[in-house]
Amino acid sequence: MDLRPHYRALGDTGIEVSPIGLGTVKLGRNRDVKYPDPFTLPDDDAVRALLAVAREHGINLLDTAPAYGASESRLGELIGNRNDWILCTKVGESWDGNGSTFDFSADAIRASVERSLRRLRTDVIDIVLIHSDGADVGILQGDAVATLDDLKRRGLIRAFGMSTKTAAGTLLAAETCDVLMTTFTEVEPDVREAAIAAGTAGAGLLVKKALQSGHRADGAALASPLASAAVSSVVVGTISTKHLTENVGQVLAAVA
């Protein structure tokens, strides 16, 4: 099963991504998460095996964040050939084991990107998203977008955007951002319609929580977003090579 013939353009960024991406929160954090069952963080050999299966199937998009505990650092150590991957991380939210803190100031965003570059052991991050706390519009009216745009012009990131939580934030972010990450379900039709509008206007669109943090397991949850030409990739988190292969099969059935 090979996803490479089905890569999709990430909006107008010039980046191409596999129609399913690998979310990596479970590589670095197993507390204060919304998954239905507890899990143990995988050891290094298990992470290497997961990444090898991802590459075997043609997955090239890895999604991480400072809020995912040790995920960034582990990826930086274990991904192997950096050129095999499109790396997406975030700014604005940090998690220290005792909960999340949010800071969307210019200084905090610059420091976060510099820290992520070190953790991921790379000279440039492909995608950096603002990790919204829910106040999308207020964040977008602050310094975050201008700061990320400056980091892009400096060559430290290739594309930037926002992981939004509201329809209004999605539409506003589309005016200034390269990439958006949104939900795409019948439960939030206003967000889905805003996402389609953003994607149609040229923003790259990544879909999050398609399986509702493990509470859904049906193939339709992956196939439905990919039926839209506006969607570039659906990001799904797993630490099981079996589940990853099953997800790839469901995606191939939808896009082939």
Secondary structure as the mmCIF struct_conf table of DSSP 4:
data_model
#
loop_
_struct_conf.conf_type_id
_struct_conf.id
_struct_conf.beg_label_comp_id
_struct_conf.beg_label_asym_id
_struct_conf.beg_label_seq_id
_struct_conf.end_label_comp_id
_struct_conf.end_label_asym_id
_struct_conf.end_label_seq_id
HELX_RH_3T_P HELX_RH_3T_P1 ARG A 4 HIS A 6
STRN STRN1 ARG A 8 ALA A 9
TURN_TY1_P TURN_TY1_P1 GLY A 11 ASP A 12
BEND BEND1 THR A 13 GLY A 14
STRN STRN2 GLU A 16 VAL A 17
BEND BEND2 PRO A 19 PRO A 19
STRN STRN3 ILE A 20 GLY A 23
HELX_RH_3T_P HELX_RH_3T_P2 VAL A 25 LEU A 27
TURN_TY1_P TURN_TY1_P2 GLY A 28 GLY A 28
BEND BEND3 ARG A 31 ASP A 32
BEND BEND4 PRO A 36 ASP A 37
HELX_LH_PP_P HELX_LH_PP_P1 THR A 40 PRO A 42
HELX_RH_AL_P HELX_RH_AL_P1 ASP A 44 GLU A 56
TURN_TY1_P TURN_TY1_P3 HIS A 57 GLY A 58
STRN STRN4 LEU A 61 ASP A 63
HELX_RH_3T_P HELX_RH_3T_P3 PRO A 66 TYR A 68
TURN_TY1_P TURN_TY1_P4 GLY A 69 ALA A 70
HELX_RH_AL_P HELX_RH_AL_P2 SER A 71 LEU A 78
HELX_RH_3T_P HELX_RH_3T_P4 ARG A 82 ASP A 84
STRN STRN5 ILE A 86 VAL A 91
BEND BEND5 GLY A 92 GLY A 92
STRN STRN6 GLU A 93 TRP A 95
BEND BEND6 GLY A 97 ASN A 98
STRN STRN7 SER A 100 PHE A 102
BEND BEND7 SER A 105 SER A 105
HELX_RH_AL_P HELX_RH_AL_P3 ALA A 106 LEU A 120
TURN_TY1_P TURN_TY1_P5 ARG A 121 ARG A 121
BEND BEND8 ASP A 123 ASP A 123
STRN STRN8 ILE A 125 HIS A 131
BEND BEND9 GLY A 134 GLY A 134
HELX_RH_AL_P HELX_RH_AL_P4 ASP A 136 LEU A 140
TURN_TY1_P TURN_TY1_P6 GLN A 141 ASP A 143
HELX_RH_AL_P HELX_RH_AL_P5 ALA A 144 ARG A 153
TURN_TY1_P TURN_TY1_P7 ARG A 154 GLY A 155
BEND BEND10 LEU A 156 LEU A 156
STRN STRN9 ILE A 157 SER A 163
BEND BEND11 THR A 166 THR A 166
HELX_RH_AL_P HELX_RH_AL_P6 ALA A 167 ALA A 173
TURN_TY1_P TURN_TY1_P8 ALA A 174 THR A 176
BEND BEND12 ASP A 178 ASP A 178
STRN STRN10 VAL A 179 THR A 182
BEND BEND13 THR A 185 THR A 185
TURN_TY1_P TURN_TY1_P9 GLU A 186 VAL A 187
BEND BEND14 GLU A 188 GLU A 188
HELX_RH_AL_P HELX_RH_AL_P7 PRO A 189 THR A 200
TURN_TY1_P TURN_TY1_P10 ALA A 201 GLY A 202
STRN STRN11 GLY A 204 VAL A 207
TURN_TY1_P TURN_TY1_P11 ALA A 210 HIS A 215
TURN_TY1_P TURN_TY1_P12 GLY A 219 GLY A 219
HELX_RH_AL_P HELX_RH_AL_P8 ALA A 220 LEU A 226
TURN_TY1_P TURN_TY1_P13 ALA A 227 ALA A 227
BEND BEND15 SER A 228 SER A 228
TURN_TY1_P TURN_TY1_P14 ALA A 229 ALA A 230
STRN STRN12 SER A 233 GLY A 237
BEND BEND16 ILE A 239 ILE A 239
HELX_RH_AL_P HELX_RH_AL_P9 THR A 241 VAL A 255
#
